[in-house]
Amino acid sequence: MPFRQFVLKVHSRCDLACDHCYVYEHADQSWQVRPKVISDETATWSASRIAEHVKRHGLERVHIVLHGGEPLLAGRDRLRRIIAELRGHLDALCDLDLRVHTNGVLLDDRYLDVFAEYDVKVGVSLDGDRVANDRHRRYADGRSSYDRVIRAVELLSRRREVYAGLLCTIDVANDPLAVYRALSDLNPPRIDFLLPHATWDTPPPRPSETAYADWLIRIFDAWLDEGARVPVRMFESILRTSRGESSLTESLGLEPADLVVIETDGAYEQADSLKVAFDGAPSTGLNVVSDDLDTVAAHTGILARQQGLGGLCDTCRACPVVDSCGGGLYAHRYRTGSAFANPSVYSADLLKLITHVRHRTAMPAHALPYETIEALACGYGDDHDMEHLLAGQRTLRRGLLAGVHAQRSAADGWDLLTRLDAEHRPAVDAVLDHPYVREWAARCLTGGGSPGYLANIAAAAAVRAGVDAEITLQDVDGVFHLPTLGAFEATSGADGRLLVKDERFTLARTPDAVWLPVRKIETGGFTVILEDTDPHRHCHGHLAAGRLPEEEAGAWQRMFTEAWSLIESHYPRYAPGLRAALSTVVPLAPPEGGDVSSAARHAFGSVAIALPKDPATLALLLMHEFQHVKLGAVLDMVDLYDQGHSGLYYAPWRPDLRPLEGLLQGTYAHLAVSDFWRVRRDSVPGDTEVQFALWRKHTADAIDSLNGSQALTPLGMRFVAGMRRSVEPWLAEPVADEAIALAAELARRHRAASGAR
């Protein structure tokens, strides 16, 4: 198995004397014979070996942490050379996630300039408030390091592009809530809680059998109740592994270890945590000058940490939480005589903590991972995040179809669809993914739709699967629609018997029926349906256009190509989500004045738009409406607010009071609107700066209203906090006083026109 994580020791000494440090205070004392600082030659060899490994195994992404000792003791110039060496060898080969972990006492803007220049993320060790931090993290003469570390964190808070998060080593003598509040109040991108490194030979201080679980549970409960507003790696890893996903830390989960350490002398070592076991425990006897990384990967110590469940003792394999615990950190299993063939010294704590987390967060089948919620909350979301939303929609649509099946007129369609689903599920999924299948099914269950249309859905799946079939379609005003394929247009009352044979399909008794194939618009490998035949597309609250003339369809193609190019080049954080989940655009009839667009609550994957005057406006409308699409799918899977809440709220962009979901939807959509104008003002003169000033203020005010509603769930609070994290830096961006004044005047006129106070 190839390595994907590398710890590069750039300095082997430290300017603090933390008494819980695993490097200096535990069994392995090899630091004493190593060079204080890595040489340029060793750094070059290290970069070369990693690059060689990346090429040999075709790795798309690797993680490198510059570590110590204290890495900043290497000095800015040397760090710059090391970082440039790594970037030079690896940037052309893979996505390099490069980080430095520091105690923070030397961190200043000049270091941060180097890290910003080379896109290096910075993590800082901080054990909580002053009392907690000074219990262990002191200078050799006993002086506190707290003020210097807090100064470093404040610098990072102003330069969040390089801020990775905080690491806290647990001491159960500290007040857990005081520690958590001190850390979370600093608003870090992430908090890591680290169990102090210990073994059965040298166990951790333990006032009770599960003291560490009890300490962490108090924090977890507060974290969850407050909306999990700051990501905590340990808690998120437990939630992920409980859902069968990968862990975010080597201390949990069953994934094989893929980490190697390179010391200042070029020696390859196993994980640093092994230093607590015995002198020489991490050693491999191999070096970057003489040995490649494949040789290291074959080392028995490395292989022992890659056996997953099979490498655990019988006690661990029988444990009900082994899929999350994974036996705990490998080093924590050590006992003289039985080596690492033991449960973790923290096994009782891990069992209690994981059981508690699972009990408190019982989640539906297609739960959204917290990192997906985090990405979506900020207004974005990539293809992986969309996969979670799509999975939830597929489950929901199948449930709706089962409800429709209970109505007799759907029997023929149901029988064919279930047969196809058993052997041709991808074809069935492709049809069920069409946005208006759910819209039709939802209307059926409320008495507004015809169950017989299930035959059309089944027929479309049969055509896609290439399976011979014969079934009677249902028409709407002489149009027999096959979702994702197109429609037959015939005289009203025509016979709708569809024959599918040898991958061809016809209306068997209506030879003069005109086939209207589904239109598609495509650019750069991205294809969406231009839906102008589906009878259920009339749910958008605007007049859907009829079948488009060829020249109008061509205009859509040209406009969409330019709009998509603009999104990819100027709004790249929105492009992956759109590409992964936007499947359909419904043309609307041109309005009398202004632009018209909408998204339907039950039509995930679709937006409806009247072709605007220019590609930039189309890009804006796509981004705006797709926000509604994403949030609707989120609300199908999780509760962000109290469903019984009946309060009404003023939205700065509307004249009427809105229910809470309406305000939430509008605010989320206007994240993209604000971002659109934020970027647009840099390249297009005119009123773009006024628009940015207006919409960022509107969006921020609406977020305040959401927070003030007192109706958000803990998860809803976290979601809205993510929205605020996106808006806050926009509010700090400089805008001309004239533009701010004009935006304020526009907002004032709107309030006056709407009668809002």
Sequence and secondary structure as in RCSB ss.txt:
>XXXX:A:sequence
MPFRQFVLKVHSRCDLACDHCYVYEHADQSWQVRPKVISDETATWSASRIAEHVKRHGLERVHIVLHGGEPLLAG
RDRLRRIIAELRGHLDALCDLDLRVHTNGVLLDDRYLDVFAEYDVKVGVSLDGDRVANDRHRRYADGRSSYDRVI
RAVELLSRRREVYAGLLCTIDVANDPLAVYRALSDLNPPRIDFLLPHATWDTPPPRPSETAYADWLIRIFDAWLD
EGARVPVRMFESILRTSRGESSLTESLGLEPADLVVIETDGAYEQADSLKVAFDGAPSTGLNVVSDDLDTVAAHT
GILARQQGLGGLCDTCRACPVVDSCGGGLYAHRYRTGSAFANPSVYSADLLKLITHVRHRTAMPAHALPYETIEA
LACGYGDDHDMEHLLAGQRTLRRGLLAGVHAQRSAADGWDLLTRLDAEHRPAVDAVLDHPYVREWAARCLTGGGS
PGYLANIAAAAAVRAGVDAEITLQDVDGVFHLPTLGAFEATSGADGRLLVKDERFTLARTPDAVWLPVRKIETGG
FTVILEDTDPHRHCHGHLAAGRLPEEEAGAWQRMFTEAWSLIESHYPRYAPGLRAALSTVVPLAPPEGGDVSSAA
RHAFGSVAIALPKDPATLALLLMHEFQHVKLGAVLDMVDLYDQGHSGLYYAPWRPDLRPLEGLLQGTYAHLAVSD
FWRVRRDSVPGDTEVQFALWRKHTADAIDSLNGSQALTPLGMRFVAGMRRSVEPWLAEPVADEAIALAAELARRH
RAASGAR
>XXXX:A:secstr
    EEEEESBS  SS  TT TTTSSS  GGGGS SB  HHHHHHHHHHHHHHHHHHT SEEEEEEESS GGGG 
HHHHHHHHHHHHHHHTTTSEEEEEEEE STT  HHHHHHHHHTTEEEEEE  SSHHHHHTT B TTS B HHHHH
HHHHHHHT GGGEEEEEEE  TTS HHHHHHHHHTT  S EEEE     SSS    SSTTHHHHHHHHHHHHHHH
TT  S BHHHHHHHHHHTT   SSTTSSS    EEEE TTSEEES GGGGGTSTTTTEEEEETTT  HHHHHTSH
HHHHTT GGGGS HHHHT TTHHHHTTS GGGG BTTTBT S  TTHHHHHHHHHHHHHHT   TT   HHHHHH
HHTT   HHHHHHHHHHHHHHHHHHHHHHHTSGGGHHHHHHHHHHHHH HHHHHHHHTSHHHHHHHHHHHTT S 
GGGHHHHHHHHHHHHT  EEEE   BTTEEEETTTEEEE  TT   EEEEETTEEEETT TT EEEE EEEEETT
EEEEE SS TT TTSSS B  S  HHHHHHHHHHHHHHHHHHHHH TTTHHHHHHH  EEEEB   SSS  EE  
TT TTEEEE   SSHHHHHHHHHHHHHHHHHHHHHHHS  B TT   EEE TT SSEEEHHHHHHHHHHHHHHHH
HHHHHTTT  STHHHHHHHHHHHHHHHHHHHHHTS B HHHHHHHHHHHHHHHHHHHS   HHHHHHHHHHHHHH
HHHHT  
